[in-house]
């Protein structure tokens, strides 16, 4: 399990939690960065917003990227 704090709220998840929660979710349009989960490419903010049940305006792409990296996901730049 990985613990992190986002906007003063503590969370605890595993990489497997994220993989399980995203099954069946369709990715939104990727603008610049993405993370591949379950064979699909997702925008980082979509992943974090979905898992944490937050609005995308409540955190930055950098926040999302840092959380995903700590969980063991690799962020990539759209080419």
C-alpha positions in Angstrom: 0.0 0.0 0.0 1.1 3.5 -0.8 0.1 6.4 1.4 -0.1 10.0 0.1 -1.7 13.3 1.0 -3.5 15.4 -1.6 -4.8 18.8 -0.6 -4.5 17.9 3.1 -6.5 14.6 2.8 -4.7 11.3 3.4 -5.2 8.4 1.1 -3.9 4.8 1.0 -4.0 2.7 -2.2 -2.1 0.0 -3.9 -1.2 -0.2 -7.6 -3.6 -3.2 -7.8 -6.4 -1.0 -6.4 -6.0 1.4 -9.3 -5.9 -1.3 -11.9 -9.0 -2.9 -10.5 -10.9 0.4 -10.3 -10.2 1.3 -13.9 -11.5 -1.9 -15.4 -14.2 -1.0 -17.9 -13.5 2.8 -17.8 -12.9 4.4 -21.2 -10.0 6.8 -21.5 -10.6 10.5 -22.3 -8.7 12.3 -24.9 -4.9 12.5 -24.1 -3.5 16.0 -24.5 0.1 15.7 -23.4 0.8 12.9 -20.8 -0.6 9.5 -20.3 -0.3 6.4 -18.1 -1.0 3.0 -19.4 -3.2 0.8 -17.1 -4.8 -2.4 -18.0 -3.6 -2.0 -21.6 -5.3 1.4 -22.0 -3.8 4.9 -22.1 -5.3 7.3 -19.7 -4.7 11.0 -18.9 -3.2 11.1 -15.4 -5.9 13.5 -14.1 -8.7 11.2 -15.3 -7.2 8.4 -13.3 -6.8 10.3 -10.1 -10.2 12.1 -10.4 -11.9 8.7 -10.9 -10.2 6.8 -8.1 -10.3 9.6 -5.5 -13.8 10.9 -6.6 -12.5 14.4 -7.1 -13.1 17.1 -9.6 -10.2 17.6 -12.0 -9.9 21.3 -10.9 -9.1 20.2 -7.4 -5.5 19.1 -8.2 -2.8 19.6 -10.8 -1.4 17.3 -13.4 1.9 17.3 -11.4 0.0 16.1 -8.3 -1.5 13.2 -10.4 1.9 12.4 -11.9 3.6 12.2 -8.5 0.9 9.9 -7.1 1.0 7.6 -10.1 4.8 7.4 -10.0 4.7 6.5 -6.3 2.3 3.7 -7.1 4.8 2.3 -9.7 3.1 3.5 -12.9 5.2 5.1 -15.6 4.1 8.4 -17.1 4.7 9.0 -20.8 4.6 12.0 -23.1 2.3 11.8 -26.1 4.4 11.8 -29.3 
